[in-house]
Amino acid sequence: MSEERFGESVLVRRHGHVAELVLDRPKAMNAVSTEMARSLAGACTALAAGRDARVVVLTSSHERAFCVGADLKERNSFTDADLVRQRPVARAAYTGVLELPMPTIAAVHGFALGGGFELALSCDLIVADRTAVVGLPEVSVGVIPGGGGTQLLPRRVGAARAAELIFSARRVEAAEAAELGLVDRLVGEGCDREEALALGERIAGNSPVGLRAAKRALRLGHGLDLRAGLEVEDAAWRSVAFSADRAEGVAAFNEKRTPQWPGE
């Protein structure tokens, strides 16, 4: 396993074809400072440009929290001009995770609030343990979810349920979060990272070309009418139909062996 650090608060660990993107600012419960946002964006840029990672798993180094959201202590010292300057830096962190081209899984335990929950929502799948507490409390401090929450949450749970959760600013514990669809898989306490990495390993056994194309079709087709969505799917199919991965997959199936994906 290799490791690469991005700034002081983000770490990338390589587990074969699974990259673990670690939020590593434990003294602040992974509150997203300007430095951390910049580091997270940089790590995502590197992961997106690389060829090795087929799946990214977003984890936390803090025992009791995934991420508590924006660093409000830092924000309290900001002038209006500071806040304006920081906004594109913060956006780049959230969109960096959201726009990773490979499948992404968040491993959530403890608090995932505000921007912390938005980082999880930016992933394709969320695995949470029974200590997880999620929510978007931004209106309780005079702002709105600004890391994608107002757009990502209704895509998960529907407009009315998202409105109730955002307007009330309430925290949702693990069992209810699973029931409402705020998380996808609920696991035993302390097992979120292990389960997310195992799921990532299982996904990473599939064609990297196929995985990226499938994610593209899922993301671009969401919200379109059926006819337009099927055109998106067809374009994604055409991008893989004549690939080396497709040829290897068919050959391996017929030869009853494990595929050795070229990744192109």
Protein Blocks (a to p, Z undefined) as FASTA:
>chain_A
ZZddehjkbccddehjaccdddddfknoopacfklmmmmmmmmmmmmmpmklmbdcdddf
bfkbcbecjafklmmmpcfklmmmmmmmmmmmmmmmmmpcbdcddddehjdehjlmmmmm
mpmbdcddfkbccddfklmnopacfehpmmmmmmmnojklmmmmmmnopacdfklmmmno
pafbdcdehilmmmmmmmmmmmmmpcfklmmmmmmmmmmmgopafklmmmmmmmmmmmmm
mgmklmmmmmmmmnopacddehZZ
